[in-house]
């Protein structure tokens, strides 16, 4: 009896396996799945339905049952490919989950043919571009997660999703207004649109939402939200830029515990601590004062020779290579490649370097009449020279890919020689002038790269360097371009160290260059990092507009100012007229308008409302092409 039962069980298993073996994957699904796997970087098998991550289900065919692909789930598989357009051939697909990989490029528009799709999870990849406009035609979708990618464009694809329960678009680069159509998503319970710095609110009120995250700062990289006011019939009466209001502080109630003995003990301990601290502080002050005087004695004793060369870079192998700078007029025989109000720049070949070219900047100290120099003047001049040398020592230690490195410094009684790498592509001002004259081209990708590089350099000076450095005269002439057209900020740290340098307007003793100076500086005569941000905002505008603030074009406008003109144009019906005609029609107009928006944020009248250099760098790097 038992043997008969075993035989019957074996017969059933064999019959089941035989029935399964006769089920074949639908040919169209098989061909499409092979292409999808290939583009994802997955090794295909003869029977794809046996691969982990692929689910197939029975569906009626012409004469018999067939297998159809219903789910593709590859989470955290380290995939580095793309999503094939063949995905649209899988018409029975219900779930596509490819989260936590490194997939890139756009979502193919053929995905709209997956009419039965319910779950679409592509979060934490490198997908980019715009979401297909007709995505809402997939009305069975319950879960859509596009978070932590590089998607751009507006949210017009959010038309009507009657079954959508979860929608996450966080940490992308979507632009435009949050659509009011969200209010019609009656089954939506989870909504996350945070981390999209260029989105503009408000979020429609939806009573059924259980979880809402709409902080538009991308990964907290941009701690402020900047919103460009839309133009209306009162566009001339409203401010061009309106920062979003900060959240109201939360009042917290702290219970007060009345314990007199505890208070007495605290007062006693505070008093004893105060006495001990005062005593220790007094002793420390005396010791510090003695040590300081001792150090200063040796410093003055060891530095009577003011013409000592300081080398900051291994490119200068030995001091003898720059020995000619110690001569009375060591640069007289060199080629002068630039000249300012109080200094010149020379081109020279570095001895023993196989043709390495260097640039030598000669900063001339303001001469004084020998008959009028008093002992106090001499002390003041010596103090100033020591200060200059000290600050140049700090500058010489700075290294960043977007900052022009100082190679060496030679102080002289009447001048300073600063040795830099020679940038054969010249300055951004030179390049833009050649573009205007039609002798050179600078496309949008190159301009955006320059802008991002300058922002990265400013961030290092303002935030990442241990001693904050303010440039004080940021402009295209002080942005040099290396062999790879990478931006290098020049003259950083020297504007303050050498107040008579040619980067300043000496007639009025105002630091900076007209058109790039922040408005508050004229009132306070104090330069802050937000003044640099204002200057950088003007540089951004120049990169997109193709005209500098001193261009005659702005003298014939009602605003008579590049910044004010830009604000009015950006809030007009056709902001694209601000774009350089040489750049129009290249397909990057939306990205250029975003950069102009950032320029407007940087040039807000109130310095407290301007972003810092990290904010700007983050916003610029979010703009993908």
TABELDA-V982317 format. One record per residue. N is the residue number from 1. RES is the residue in one small letter. PHI is phi in radians with two decimals (999 if undefined). PSI is psi in whole degrees, 0 to 359 (* if undefined). OMEGA is omega in radians with two decimals (NA if undefined). Layout:
N;RES;PHI;PSI;OMEGA
N;RES;PHI;PSI;OMEGA
//
This chain:
1;x;999;318;-3.14
2;x;-1.14;321;-3.13
3;x;-1.15;324;3.10
4;x;-1.14;322;3.12
5;x;-1.14;316;3.13
6;x;-1.09;320;3.12
7;x;-1.11;320;3.14
8;x;-1.15;321;3.12
9;x;-1.14;317;3.11
10;x;-1.10;323;3.12
11;x;-1.11;319;3.14
12;x;-1.14;316;3.13
13;x;-1.09;316;3.14
14;x;-1.11;319;3.13
15;x;-1.10;321;3.13
16;x;-1.15;315;3.13
17;x;-1.12;323;3.13
18;x;-1.14;320;3.12
19;x;-1.14;319;3.13
20;x;-1.15;321;-3.09
21;x;-1.13;331;-3.11
22;x;-1.38;346;3.11
23;x;-1.39;123;3.13
24;x;-1.92;151;3.06
25;x;-1.20;134;3.14
26;x;-0.90;125;-3.02
27;x;-0.91;318;-3.13
28;x;-1.13;320;3.08
29;x;-1.13;319;-3.12
30;x;-1.06;313;-3.13
31;x;-1.14;318;-3.12
32;x;-1.18;319;-3.11
33;x;-1.13;323;3.09
34;x;-1.06;319;3.12
35;x;-1.19;319;3.12
36;x;-1.09;314;3.13
37;x;-1.08;320;-3.14
38;x;-1.07;313;-3.11
39;x;-1.24;334;3.07
40;x;-1.36;344;-3.12
41;x;1.54;29;-3.13
42;x;-1.87;136;3.11
43;x;-1.27;124;-3.09
44;x;-1.43;147;3.08
45;x;-1.90;163;3.11
46;x;-1.09;322;3.08
47;x;-2.01;91;-3.05
48;x;-1.03;334;-3.09
49;x;-1.18;345;3.11
50;x;-1.54;355;-3.13
51;x;-1.37;133;3.10
52;x;-1.08;128;-3.10
53;x;1.87;345;3.10
54;x;-1.93;125;3.09
55;x;-2.02;132;3.11
56;x;-2.14;144;3.13
57;x;-2.29;156;3.14
58;x;-1.26;139;3.05
59;x;-2.46;147;3.12
60;x;-1.16;134;3.08
61;x;-1.81;203;-3.13
62;x;-1.17;312;-3.09
63;x;-2.12;339;-3.07
64;x;-2.56;178;3.11
65;x;-1.30;144;3.06
66;x;-2.29;163;3.07
67;x;-1.66;136;3.08
68;x;-2.16;144;3.11
69;x;-1.30;124;-3.11
70;x;-2.03;337;-3.12
71;x;-2.50;135;3.00
72;x;-2.18;112;-3.06
73;x;-2.27;105;3.07
74;x;-2.26;87;-3.14
75;x;-1.70;135;3.05
76;x;0.96;46;3.13
77;x;-1.79;4;3.14
78;x;1.18;27;-3.12
79;x;-1.23;138;-3.08
80;x;-2.16;17;-3.08
81;x;-1.68;216;-3.12
82;x;-2.32;170;3.09
83;x;-1.64;117;-3.04
84;x;-1.23;149;3.05
85;x;-1.17;345;3.11
86;x;-1.18;350;3.11
87;x;-1.00;331;-3.12
88;x;-1.19;343;3.12
89;x;-1.36;345;-3.12
90;x;-1.54;78;-2.98
91;x;-1.25;345;3.11
92;x;-1.72;7;-3.07
93;x;-1.16;128;3.12
94;x;-1.83;328;-3.08
95;x;-2.38;133;3.01
96;x;-2.28;104;-3.09
97;x;-2.14;110;-3.10
98;x;-2.23;34;-3.04
99;x;-1.22;158;3.03
100;x;1.02;48;3.01
101;x;-2.21;199;3.11
102;x;-2.22;39;-3.14
103;x;-1.26;147;-3.02
104;x;-2.34;184;-3.13
105;x;1.21;191;-2.99
106;x;-1.53;162;2.96
107;x;-1.33;124;-3.12
108;x;-1.14;142;-3.12
109;x;-1.14;341;-3.13
110;x;-1.16;348;3.12
111;x;-1.10;341;3.12
112;x;-1.15;345;3.11
113;x;-1.44;353;3.09
114;x;-1.49;74;-2.97
115;x;-1.15;340;-3.10
116;x;-1.73;10;-3.10
117;x;-1.14;131;-3.14
118;x;-2.02;327;-3.11
119;x;-2.20;124;3.11
120;x;-2.26;100;-3.08
121;x;-2.09;111;-3.12
122;x;-2.18;18;-3.02
123;x;-1.14;154;3.08
124;x;0.98;55;3.00
125;x;-2.26;204;3.12
126;x;-2.20;29;3.09
127;x;-1.08;148;-3.10
128;x;-2.48;184;3.12
129;x;1.43;191;-3.09
130;x;-1.62;150;3.04
131;x;-1.32;138;3.11
132;x;-0.88;131;-3.01
133;x;-1.05;325;-3.06
134;x;-1.65;27;-3.12
135;x;-1.03;330;-3.12
136;x;-1.16;351;3.06
137;x;-1.20;343;3.06
138;x;-1.48;74;-2.97
139;x;-1.36;2;3.05
140;x;-1.58;353;-3.08
141;x;-1.02;129;3.06
142;x;-1.90;329;-3.11
143;x;-2.30;125;3.04
144;x;-2.27;118;-3.14
145;x;-2.30;106;3.10
146;x;-1.93;16;-2.99
147;x;-1.14;155;3.05
148;x;0.99;51;2.99
149;x;-2.22;204;3.14
150;x;-2.23;34;3.13
151;x;-1.15;148;-3.14
152;x;-2.36;188;-3.12
153;x;1.51;180;-3.10
154;x;-1.55;182;-3.08
155;x;-1.79;30;-3.12
156;x;-1.13;344;3.13
157;x;-1.29;349;3.12
158;x;-1.52;76;-3.10
159;x;-1.64;293;-3.07
160;x;-2.65;113;3.09
161;x;-2.19;89;-3.02
162;x;-1.15;335;-3.08
163;x;-1.86;1;-3.05
164;x;-1.18;128;3.13
165;x;-1.90;327;-3.12
166;x;-2.31;130;3.09
167;x;-2.37;118;3.11
168;x;-2.25;118;3.10
169;x;-2.09;19;-2.98
170;x;-1.10;150;2.99
171;x;0.99;55;3.01
172;x;-2.25;202;-3.12
173;x;-2.24;39;3.12
174;x;-1.16;150;-3.09
175;x;-2.21;173;3.07
176;x;1.49;195;-3.07
177;x;-1.60;149;3.03
178;x;-1.23;122;-3.01
179;x;-1.20;142;3.11
180;x;-1.23;344;-3.12
181;x;-1.09;343;3.09
182;x;-0.98;331;-3.10
183;x;-1.10;337;-3.11
184;x;-1.51;356;-3.13
185;x;-1.41;84;-2.92
186;x;-1.19;337;-3.12
187;x;-1.74;3;-3.09
188;x;-1.20;126;3.13
189;x;-2.04;334;-3.08
190;x;-2.21;125;3.13
191;x;-2.40;125;3.11
192;x;-2.37;111;3.09
193;x;-2.12;19;-3.09
194;x;-1.19;163;3.06
195;x;1.29;21;3.04
196;x;-1.99;92;-2.94
197;x;-1.09;338;-3.04
198;x;-1.79;4;3.06
199;x;-1.36;150;3.14
200;x;-2.14;132;-3.10
201;x;-1.41;190;0.10
202;x;-1.59;169;3.06
203;x;-1.48;130;3.12
204;x;-1.02;147;3.12
205;x;-1.30;124;3.13
206;x;-2.30;108;-3.02
207;x;-1.18;335;-3.06
208;x;-1.44;350;-3.09
209;x;-1.14;131;3.09
210;x;-1.74;332;3.10
211;x;-2.39;121;3.14
212;x;-2.28;126;3.06
213;x;-2.27;113;-3.06
214;x;-2.31;27;3.04
215;x;-1.29;112;-2.97
216;x;-1.45;10;3.09
217;x;-1.49;125;-3.06
218;x;-1.23;111;3.10
219;x;0.88;32;-3.09
220;x;1.04;16;3.13
221;x;-1.26;332;3.12
222;x;-2.07;94;-2.99
223;x;-1.21;350;3.08
224;x;-1.96;152;3.03
225;x;-1.88;122;3.13
226;x;-1.91;129;-3.10
227;x;-2.17;126;3.08
228;x;-1.44;120;-3.09
229;x;-1.13;134;3.10
230;x;-1.32;146;3.14
231;x;-1.28;147;3.08
232;x;-2.50;193;3.13
233;x;-1.17;344;3.13
234;x;-1.91;31;-3.02
235;x;-1.08;332;3.13
236;x;-1.41;350;-3.09
237;x;-1.79;348;-3.08
238;x;-1.81;158;3.08
239;x;-1.27;142;-3.08
240;x;-1.22;332;-3.11
241;x;-2.19;133;-3.13
242;x;-2.24;108;3.09
243;x;-1.24;143;-3.12
244;x;-1.16;144;-3.12
245;x;-1.15;144;3.12
246;x;-1.33;151;3.12
247;x;-1.13;145;-3.11
248;x;-1.19;143;3.13
249;x;-1.15;147;3.14
250;x;-1.65;124;3.12
251;x;-1.34;130;3.13
252;x;-2.06;136;-3.13
253;x;-1.70;121;3.14
254;x;-1.91;120;-3.13
255;x;-1.16;142;3.13
256;x;-1.78;124;-3.12
257;x;-1.82;120;-3.12
258;x;-1.63;101;3.08
259;x;-2.33;102;-3.01
260;x;-1.12;319;-3.11
261;x;-1.09;320;3.12
262;x;-1.11;320;3.12
263;x;-1.12;319;-3.14
264;x;-1.10;317;3.12
265;x;-1.09;320;3.12
266;x;-1.11;316;-3.14
267;x;-1.09;320;-3.13
268;x;-1.14;315;-3.12
269;x;-1.16;323;3.08
270;x;-1.11;319;-3.09
271;x;-1.16;315;3.12
272;x;-1.13;321;3.10
273;x;-1.11;321;3.11
274;x;-1.09;315;3.13
275;x;-1.09;315;-3.13
276;x;-1.12;320;3.13
277;x;-1.14;319;3.12
278;x;-1.09;316;-3.13
279;x;-1.12;312;3.14
280;x;-1.13;322;3.13
281;x;-1.12;320;3.13
282;x;-1.11;316;3.13
283;x;-1.13;317;3.14
284;x;-1.08;321;-3.14
285;x;-1.11;318;3.13
286;x;-1.11;314;-3.12
287;x;-1.11;316;3.14
288;x;-1.08;319;-3.14
289;x;-1.08;316;3.13
290;x;-1.12;316;3.13
291;x;-1.11;321;-3.14
292;x;-1.10;315;3.13
293;x;-1.12;322;-3.14
294;x;-1.14;315;3.12
295;x;-1.10;315;-3.13
296;x;-1.09;327;3.12
297;x;-1.09;312;-3.13
298;x;-1.22;326;3.11
299;x;-1.10;312;-3.13
300;x;-1.16;324;-3.12
301;x;-1.21;323;-3.07
302;x;-1.52;353;-3.05
303;x;-2.16;35;3.05
304;x;-1.19;333;3.10
305;x;-1.49;100;-3.05
306;x;-1.36;354;-3.06
307;x;-1.74;25;-3.13
308;x;-1.32;135;-3.14
309;x;-1.44;135;3.06
310;x;-2.00;124;-3.13
311;x;-1.84;130;-3.11
312;x;-1.91;349;-3.03
313;x;-2.32;143;3.08
314;x;-1.18;351;3.05
315;x;-1.10;329;3.04
316;x;-1.59;101;-2.99
317;x;-1.30;325;3.14
318;x;-2.62;153;-3.07
319;x;-1.07;331;-3.11
320;x;-1.08;336;-3.14
321;x;-1.13;335;3.14
322;x;-1.99;22;-3.11
323;x;-1.09;334;-3.11
324;x;-1.12;340;3.13
325;x;-1.28;345;3.12
326;x;-1.40;346;3.14
327;x;-1.28;164;-3.05
328;x;-0.97;316;3.10
329;x;-2.39;72;-2.98
330;x;-1.22;345;-3.08
331;x;-1.89;9;-3.06
332;x;-1.08;326;-3.08
333;x;-1.57;0;-3.08
334;x;-1.56;161;3.12
335;x;-1.38;123;3.09
336;x;-1.46;126;-3.11
337;x;-1.97;358;3.12
338;x;-2.92;151;-3.12
339;x;-2.61;135;3.11
340;x;-2.13;194;-3.07
341;x;-1.10;323;-3.06
342;x;-2.30;24;-3.13
343;x;-3.00;168;3.13
344;x;-2.30;161;3.07
345;x;-2.14;131;-3.09
346;x;-2.08;152;3.09
347;x;-1.84;134;-3.10
348;x;-2.58;156;3.04
349;x;-1.67;128;-3.11
350;x;-1.28;122;-3.13
351;x;-1.03;140;3.08
352;x;1.21;25;-3.08
353;x;-2.13;16;-3.12
354;x;1.00;45;3.03
355;x;1.54;13;3.12
356;x;-1.15;127;-3.10
357;x;-1.69;136;3.10
358;x;-2.15;160;3.05
359;x;-2.00;131;-3.13
360;x;-2.00;120;3.14
361;x;-1.76;125;3.13
362;x;-1.84;110;3.12
363;x;-1.76;119;-3.03
364;x;-1.64;130;3.06
365;x;-1.30;145;3.13
366;x;-1.10;123;-3.10
367;x;-1.25;151;3.08
368;x;-2.17;149;3.12
369;x;-1.22;122;-3.07
370;x;-1.00;327;-3.12
371;x;-1.22;338;-3.08
372;x;-1.73;356;-3.09
373;x;-1.34;122;3.10
374;x;-1.77;176;3.11
375;x;-1.11;322;3.12
376;x;-1.16;322;3.09
377;x;-1.10;319;3.13
378;x;-1.08;316;3.11
379;x;-1.10;318;-3.13
380;x;-1.13;319;3.14
381;x;-1.15;318;3.11
382;x;-1.11;320;3.12
383;x;-1.11;318;-3.14
384;x;-1.13;318;-3.14
385;x;-1.10;320;3.10
386;x;-1.13;320;3.13
387;x;-1.11;316;3.13
388;x;-1.04;314;-3.11
389;x;-1.13;321;3.12
390;x;-1.10;315;-3.12
391;x;-1.23;326;3.09
392;x;-1.19;329;3.06
393;x;-1.04;320;3.13
394;x;-1.16;314;-3.13
395;x;-1.06;323;-3.10
396;x;-1.14;339;-3.12
397;x;-1.52;351;-3.04
398;x;-1.42;132;3.08
399;x;-2.37;123;3.08
400;x;-2.72;146;-3.03
401;x;-1.10;339;-3.12
402;x;-1.89;17;3.07
403;x;-2.14;136;3.13
404;x;-1.30;116;-3.05
405;x;-1.29;140;3.03
406;x;-1.49;121;-3.07
407;x;-1.51;323;-3.09
408;x;-2.82;161;3.14
409;x;-2.41;129;3.09
410;x;-2.15;107;3.08
411;x;-1.42;139;3.07
412;x;-2.20;162;-3.13
413;x;-1.00;328;-3.07
414;x;-2.01;0;-3.09
415;x;-2.85;175;3.00
416;x;-2.18;136;3.00
417;x;-1.82;123;3.11
418;x;-1.99;125;-3.06
419;x;-1.84;126;-3.11
420;x;-2.20;166;2.92
421;x;-1.18;145;3.12
422;x;-1.52;127;3.12
423;x;-1.78;104;-3.00
424;x;-1.21;339;3.11
425;x;-1.42;358;3.08
426;x;1.26;205;-3.08
427;x;-1.73;165;3.06
428;x;-1.07;326;3.11
429;x;-1.09;318;3.11
430;x;-1.08;316;-3.10
431;x;-1.11;313;-3.12
432;x;-1.13;326;3.09
433;x;-1.14;319;3.11
434;x;-1.17;325;3.08
435;x;-1.12;318;3.11
436;x;-1.08;322;-3.13
437;x;-1.36;350;3.12
438;x;1.45;13;-3.12
439;x;-1.68;356;-3.12
440;x;-2.68;157;3.08
441;x;-2.07;146;3.06
442;x;-2.47;101;-3.05
443;x;-1.31;176;-3.06
444;x;-1.17;323;-3.14
445;x;-1.08;321;3.09
446;x;-1.16;319;-3.14
447;x;-1.17;319;3.13
448;x;-1.14;322;3.11
449;x;-1.11;319;3.10
450;x;-1.10;315;-3.14
451;x;-1.05;314;-3.14
452;x;-1.13;324;3.11
453;x;-1.15;316;3.12
454;x;-1.11;320;3.12
455;x;-1.09;320;3.12
456;x;-1.14;320;3.09
457;x;-1.12;317;3.10
458;x;-1.10;319;3.13
459;x;-1.04;320;3.13
460;x;-1.14;316;-3.12
461;x;-1.15;318;-3.03
462;x;-1.43;326;-2.93
463;x;-2.13;312;-2.96
464;x;-1.46;335;3.12
465;x;-1.34;143;-3.05
466;x;-1.05;322;3.07
467;x;-1.91;111;-3.05
468;x;-1.05;135;-3.14
469;x;-2.12;129;3.09
470;x;-1.83;131;-3.04
471;x;-1.24;312;3.09
472;x;1.40;347;-3.14
473;x;-2.64;52;3.14
474;x;-1.34;126;-3.12
475;x;-2.87;167;-3.11
476;x;-0.99;328;-3.13
477;x;-1.19;337;3.13
478;x;-1.76;15;3.03
479;x;-2.00;106;-3.12
480;x;-1.65;161;-3.08
481;x;-2.19;125;-3.10
482;x;-1.42;191;-3.07
483;x;-1.08;332;3.14
484;x;-1.67;13;-3.10
485;x;1.06;29;3.05
486;x;-1.52;137;-3.08
487;x;-1.26;138;3.05
488;x;-2.28;116;3.09
489;x;-1.29;129;-3.14
490;x;-1.91;161;3.06
491;x;1.12;18;3.09
492;x;-1.21;141;3.11
493;x;1.40;347;-3.07
494;x;-1.65;340;-3.12
495;x;-1.10;321;3.10
496;x;-1.38;322;-3.09
497;x;-1.18;322;-3.10
498;x;-2.14;83;-3.03
499;x;-1.15;349;3.12
500;x;-1.74;12;-3.12
501;x;-1.16;161;-3.05
502;x;-1.23;354;3.11
503;x;-1.35;0;-3.10
504;x;-2.05;159;3.06
505;x;-1.56;101;-3.00
506;x;-1.32;340;-3.08
507;x;-1.17;326;-3.14
508;x;-2.00;5;-3.13
509;x;1.01;33;3.12
510;x;-1.78;125;3.13
511;x;-1.29;143;3.10
512;x;1.86;187;-3.11
513;x;-2.22;136;-3.11
514;x;-0.94;136;-3.12
515;x;1.65;338;3.12
516;x;-1.94;356;-3.07
517;x;-1.49;133;3.12
518;x;-1.15;142;-3.05
519;x;-1.08;328;-3.09
520;x;-1.22;340;-3.12
521;x;-1.14;327;3.14
522;x;-1.14;336;-3.14
523;x;-1.60;319;-3.04
524;x;-1.72;336;-3.02
525;x;0.97;29;3.08
526;x;-2.11;133;-3.12
527;x;-1.74;131;3.07
528;x;-2.13;176;3.11
529;x;-1.13;333;3.11
530;x;-1.24;338;3.01
531;x;-1.21;320;3.05
532;x;-1.07;321;3.14
533;x;-1.11;319;3.08
534;x;-1.04;313;3.14
535;x;-1.06;320;3.14
536;x;-1.16;324;3.08
537;x;-1.04;320;3.09
538;x;-1.16;320;3.11
539;x;-1.06;318;3.09
540;x;-1.03;315;3.14
541;x;-1.07;318;-3.14
542;x;-1.08;321;-3.13
543;x;-1.08;323;-3.09
544;x;-1.54;318;-3.07
545;x;-1.32;325;-3.11
546;x;1.50;7;3.13
547;x;-2.30;142;3.10
548;x;-1.49;166;-3.12
549;x;-1.11;339;3.13
550;x;-1.64;6;-3.14
551;x;-1.11;141;-3.11
552;x;-1.05;336;-3.12
553;x;-0.95;318;-3.08
554;x;-1.32;340;3.10
555;x;-1.25;341;-3.14
556;x;-1.77;9;3.08
557;x;-1.73;162;3.13
558;x;-1.17;332;-3.12
559;x;-1.39;330;-3.10
560;x;0.94;31;-3.12
561;x;-2.74;132;3.13
562;x;-1.04;314;-3.07
563;x;-1.10;312;-3.12
564;x;-1.18;321;3.10
565;x;-1.07;316;-3.12
566;x;-1.10;319;3.14
567;x;-1.06;315;-3.13
568;x;-1.16;320;-3.14
569;x;-1.18;320;-3.10
570;x;-1.20;339;3.09
571;x;-1.80;14;3.12
572;x;-1.60;180;-3.14
573;x;-1.29;339;-3.10
574;x;-2.35;77;-3.10
575;x;-1.17;344;-3.09
576;x;-1.18;347;3.11
577;x;-1.20;347;3.10
578;x;-1.33;344;-3.06
579;x;-1.36;139;3.08
580;x;-0.91;125;3.14
581;x;-0.94;332;3.13
582;x;-1.22;344;-3.10
583;x;-1.83;349;-3.10
584;x;-1.25;150;3.09
585;x;1.41;9;-3.14
586;x;-1.69;1;3.11
587;x;1.55;0;-3.10
588;x;-1.92;19;-3.05
589;x;-1.04;321;-3.12
590;x;-1.12;318;3.11
591;x;-1.11;321;-3.13
592;x;-1.17;324;3.09
593;x;-1.16;326;3.07
594;x;-1.13;320;3.10
595;x;-1.13;320;3.08
596;x;-1.12;326;3.09
597;x;-1.12;316;3.09
598;x;-1.09;321;3.09
599;x;-1.04;321;3.10
600;x;-1.15;320;3.09
601;x;-1.06;317;-3.08
602;x;-1.19;334;-3.06
603;x;-1.85;23;3.04
604;x;-1.03;146;-3.11
605;x;-1.10;321;-3.13
606;x;-1.47;115;-3.09
607;x;-1.07;332;-3.14
608;x;-1.19;338;-3.12
609;x;-1.57;352;3.11
610;x;-1.35;147;3.06
611;x;-1.22;160;3.01
612;x;-1.54;179;-3.03
613;x;-1.16;329;3.09
614;x;-1.20;318;3.09
615;x;-0.98;313;-3.08
616;x;-1.13;315;3.14
617;x;-1.07;319;3.13
618;x;-1.12;316;-3.13
619;x;-1.11;319;-3.12
620;x;-1.19;320;-3.11
621;x;-1.28;342;3.08
622;x;-1.30;342;-3.13
623;x;-1.42;106;-3.11
624;x;-1.80;161;-3.09
625;x;-1.96;*;NA
//
